[in-house]
């Protein structure tokens, strides 16, 4: 992995490392190794496909030692990824690196507080944002009181009802109360922006940055709930697009602050239009990587990880006429995709949790990281 930056034409502000499957420590150890090398080159942030708000717990720990490691791993990650040893080792290394340093490394989640089928209630983000502004600004500047906000939110169970994924008419995302909350979130966001000079002086840049994160998350989460209530054929595509839009906004903010390594599923980082078969239809949308690439241009680079075998998931030796098959016959870990020529076929995965690289995507890759055999975590 030492040759990653040497292979690229420039040192990107945002370097993306994709994975073709989740929950494999072997891939996480590889990511950790790359991040440590990038830190030596001036990179200062790592962003994972995890809840952006929970990630603040991890960032507090690695920067200041706040909290207990076991509790941080349990509460600082979504998708149960705090239980993976590769993530634990990353957090431990970051904490040790930061001890006594001023040029610290930072941790961030860049996903929204949601799953495809289960967005959280907007209560936490809206009340935290409102409380921050109420602490520093005159009450007459705020668009409403905390009590009024609480009345509009109602019970959290209405927002987190699991039946909504399959019965959109049970969602409250397009009710008058939800629409009022969308308007209120917009006003609160505008206050963070218009009062920036004062807020930076009265609070701190760190608190202001977090307020902006809460503002982005509040508006994005309410929009996600809005599309949960949609009954049109484009509902799933809208939800997928909204999630990646939230991811992209978080990545752009992180990149503004320091050179960043982002680690996520290949599909969230690719430059091509994404597609997925879900609920009996094929849906298309633009991934976070495509959205970020459109703005950053050459300051964005994407390395996709491919694997040969994963026998514990019945993924055997790849066919010779696939990308993975060609790479399996070689002995390289880092590959320039321009060296892969000739007709190649898409690899068909026997397991739903693994997505092989598609030959049509080769021209848009800046590099391929190949792991010949992935062993059980």
Secondary structure as GFF3:
##gff-version 3
##sequence-region A 1 377
A	DSSP	alpha_helix	4	7	.	.	.	ID=ss1
A	DSSP	beta_strand	14	19	.	.	.	ID=ss2
A	DSSP	alpha_helix	25	40	.	.	.	ID=ss3
A	DSSP	beta_strand	45	51	.	.	.	ID=ss4
A	DSSP	alpha_helix	55	64	.	.	.	ID=ss5
A	DSSP	alpha_helix	69	75	.	.	.	ID=ss6
A	DSSP	three_ten_helix	81	83	.	.	.	ID=ss7
A	DSSP	alpha_helix	85	98	.	.	.	ID=ss8
A	DSSP	beta_strand	106	111	.	.	.	ID=ss9
A	DSSP	alpha_helix	123	136	.	.	.	ID=ss10
A	DSSP	three_ten_helix	139	141	.	.	.	ID=ss11
A	DSSP	alpha_helix	146	153	.	.	.	ID=ss12
A	DSSP	alpha_helix	156	159	.	.	.	ID=ss13
A	DSSP	three_ten_helix	162	165	.	.	.	ID=ss14
A	DSSP	three_ten_helix	168	170	.	.	.	ID=ss15
A	DSSP	alpha_helix	176	194	.	.	.	ID=ss16
A	DSSP	alpha_helix	196	202	.	.	.	ID=ss17
A	DSSP	alpha_helix	205	228	.	.	.	ID=ss18
A	DSSP	alpha_helix	235	257	.	.	.	ID=ss19
A	DSSP	beta_strand	260	265	.	.	.	ID=ss20
A	DSSP	alpha_helix	266	269	.	.	.	ID=ss21
A	DSSP	beta_strand	273	278	.	.	.	ID=ss22
A	DSSP	beta_strand	281	286	.	.	.	ID=ss23
A	DSSP	alpha_helix	288	296	.	.	.	ID=ss24
A	DSSP	three_ten_helix	297	299	.	.	.	ID=ss25
A	DSSP	beta_strand	300	309	.	.	.	ID=ss26
A	DSSP	three_ten_helix	311	313	.	.	.	ID=ss27
A	DSSP	alpha_helix	323	328	.	.	.	ID=ss28
A	DSSP	beta_strand	334	335	.	.	.	ID=ss29
A	DSSP	three_ten_helix	337	339	.	.	.	ID=ss30
A	DSSP	three_ten_helix	359	364	.	.	.	ID=ss31
A	DSSP	beta_strand	367	373	.	.	.	ID=ss32
###
